[in-house]
Amino acid sequence: MIDLLRQIILSVTAASLFGAVVLAIVPEGAMKEVLRMGTGLILIVSLVIPMQKYAPQRFRDFLPRIETTQMEDSTQLFQQEMIREIEAETADYAEQLAQQSGISCQAQVSAQIQTDNQVVITQISLKQEGNADLSQLQQTLAQQLGISADRIFIQ
């Protein structure tokens, strides 16, 4: 019950602060009256939504529902796209470093997101073209990217 009261207070406070800022920005007139009514509706919704999980089943059908699965799916898609982009940029960077050293190679990078939402490069595979020595590139990448040299594989 205390949790419900806390959620109600937080949501109503946030909604009222938002409404106060919006109403302070808008000049007097018809638009302000419309926004005042909209702010009142937002306050009512912010009062009702926390009560949704505590309401009896027959009343839950009338309360607004918030779908969190769609938000979770979009978060996972965003994280996957972010990993792909970081992998591609890191591979391009490794190939550019090799070209600066006069070495021709292809890089493939694997990364993952940790529980604290930090992206970590897990491994780099360098495929050498010709008989170039990639050990210096391996050490440079390890130092600049902050990963262990044994996570950079040379093929």
N, C-alpha and C positions, 0 to 999 in steps of 0.2 A: 504494500500500500504506500509506503514511503517512496518506493521507486516510482510508482505512478505519479505521486504528487511532485516529485523532482522533475520527471519528464514533462509534466504539464507546465510547471513553472518555467523550465528552460525553453520549451517551444513557444509559449505565449510571450515570454520576454524577448526572444529572438524575433518573433513576428512583429511585436509592437515596436521594437527598435528599428526594424526595417521600414515599417509603416511611417514612423516618425521622421526618418530621414527622407523618405520619398515625399511626404507631405510638406516638409520644410523646403524642399527644392522647388516644388511646383508653385507657380504664382496663383493668385486668387482667380477664381472663375469656374466655369463649368467643368474643366478638366480636374480641378482639385476636388470637386464634389464627387466625380466618378471615382477618382482614386481613393477618396475617403470611404466610399462604399466598398470598393475592392479590398482595402485594408481591413475593414470590418469583417468581410468574408474570410480573409486569410486568418484573422485572429480566431474566428469560430472554428475553422478547419484545424488550426494548430491546437485548439483545445480538445477537439474530438479525436484526432488521430491517436494520441497516446492512450486513450480509453479503449481502443479497438481490441487489444488482446485481453482486457479485463471484462469486457461486456459479455453478457450471456449470449449463447449461440443464436437465439432468435433475433437479437438486435444487431449482430455482426453483419448481416446481409445489407443493412441500411448504412453502415459506416463506410467511409471511403477506404479502399484497399491500396496498399503500396506494394508494388511488385519489386522484390529485390533480386530475383533471378536474372532479370534482364540487365540490371546494373552490374551484377557479377559477371555475366557473359561479356558485356562491353569492356569491363576492366581486364578480363583475361585476353580479349582480342587486342586491346591497347598494349598490354604487356608483351604479347607475342610479336606484335609489329615493332615495338621498341627493341626487343632482342634481335630481330632480323636486321633492323637498321644498324644497330651497334656492331653486329657481326660483319655486315657488309663494309661499314666504314673502317673497322679495324683491319679487315683483310686488304682493303685498298691502301691503307696506311702502311701495312707491312710490305706490300708490293712496291710502293713508292720508295720506301727506305732501301729496298733491295736495288731498285733502279738507280738510286743515288750512289750506291756502292758499286755500280756496274754489274750487278748480278740480275739475271732473269729468273724469276720464280713465280709460282702461283701460291696464294695463301688461302686457307680455309679456317674460319674461326668458329668456335662454339662458345656460347655464353648462357647464363641462367640468371634468374632473379632470386635473390635470397629472401628470407622471411621479413627482413627490414626494408624490402623494396629496393635494394641496391643491386645493380647489374654487375655481375662478376664474369670475367672471361675465364672459361674453364680450360680451354686448350686452343693451340694454334698448330695447324699442319702446314708445313712449307714443302712444296713440291718443286725441287730444283730442276732447271732446264739446262742441261750440260753438266760439266764437271766442276761447277763453282763450289767453293767452300762457304757454307751457310752458318758456320759456328759463330762468327762475329756478329752476323745479323741476329742470330738466336740470342746472344748475350745483350745486344742493344734493345731488342724487343722486350726481353724480360725486365730490363732495367726501366725502360720508358713506360711500359704498361703495368708494372708492378705485379708481375706474376713470376712464378718459379720457372727457371730455364728448363727444368725437366717436363714442363707442361707444353713446351714448344717442340713439336716433332718434325724431324727432317726426313723426307722420303726421297 
